Amino acid sequence: MTAPQEVWDKHCAVGIIATEGGSCIAQIDYFLRMLRHHTNIKLVLEIGFNAGLSASAFLSARDDVHVTVMYQI
């Protein structure tokens, strides 16, 4: 089971730094716990992507979770 710090560390290891608008470790923890508890949620619609931390958290929660990202240029 992926821990919030692992999601954060993977981003930092490849040089992706979370700045304004990104998820903090507490938010990543919430996303992981929420999706692990609510197993009926299988699709997440994310508006905007920024550094991708929340998308990584969603995808790390369970193997059957899919993320669709929408953005406007």
C-alpha positions as CSV (number, residue, x, y, z in Angstrom):
1,M,0.0,0.0,0.0
2,T,1.5,3.3,-1.1
3,A,2.0,5.9,1.7
4,P,1.5,9.7,1.1
5,Q,5.2,10.3,1.6
6,E,6.0,7.8,-1.2
7,V,3.9,9.7,-3.7
8,W,5.6,13.0,-2.7
9,D,9.1,11.4,-2.8
10,K,8.5,10.0,-6.3
11,H,7.7,13.4,-7.7
12,C,10.7,15.0,-6.0
13,A,13.0,12.3,-7.3
14,V,12.3,13.2,-10.9
15,G,12.5,16.9,-10.3
16,I,8.8,17.7,-10.1
17,I,8.5,20.3,-7.4
18,A,5.0,21.0,-6.0
19,T,4.4,24.8,-5.8
20,E,1.3,26.9,-5.6
21,G,-1.8,25.0,-6.5
22,G,-0.2,21.6,-5.9
23,S,-1.2,19.0,-3.3
24,C,0.4,18.8,0.1
25,I,1.2,15.6,1.9
26,A,-2.0,15.9,4.1
27,Q,-4.1,16.2,0.9
28,I,-2.4,13.2,-0.7
29,D,-3.1,11.3,2.5
30,Y,-6.8,12.3,2.3
31,F,-7.1,11.2,-1.3
32,L,-5.5,7.8,-0.6
33,R,-7.7,7.1,2.4
34,M,-10.9,8.3,0.6
35,L,-10.4,6.1,-2.4
36,R,-9.3,3.1,-0.3
37,H,-12.4,3.5,1.8
38,H,-14.9,4.2,-1.0
39,T,-14.1,1.2,-3.3
40,N,-17.1,2.0,-5.5
41,I,-15.2,5.1,-6.9
42,K,-13.4,3.9,-10.0
43,L,-13.2,7.1,-12.1
44,V,-11.8,10.5,-11.0
45,L,-12.3,13.6,-13.1
46,E,-9.6,16.1,-12.3
47,I,-9.8,19.6,-13.6
48,G,-6.3,20.9,-14.2
49,F,-3.1,19.0,-13.7
50,N,-0.4,21.3,-12.4
51,A,2.4,19.0,-11.1
52,G,0.3,15.9,-11.2
53,L,0.6,15.1,-7.4
54,S,-3.2,14.5,-6.9
55,A,-3.4,12.4,-10.1
56,S,-0.5,10.3,-8.7
57,A,-2.2,9.9,-5.4
58,F,-5.5,8.8,-7.1
59,L,-3.7,6.3,-9.2
60,S,-1.6,5.0,-6.3
61,A,-4.7,4.4,-4.1
62,R,-5.9,1.3,-6.0
63,D,-5.2,-0.5,-9.3
64,D,-8.8,-0.1,-10.5
65,V,-8.9,3.7,-10.3
66,H,-8.7,5.7,-13.5
67,V,-8.1,9.5,-13.8
68,T,-9.4,11.7,-16.6
69,V,-7.8,15.1,-16.7
70,M,-9.6,18.1,-18.2
71,Y,-8.0,21.5,-18.8
72,Q,-8.6,24.6,-20.7
73,I,-5.8,26.5,-22.4
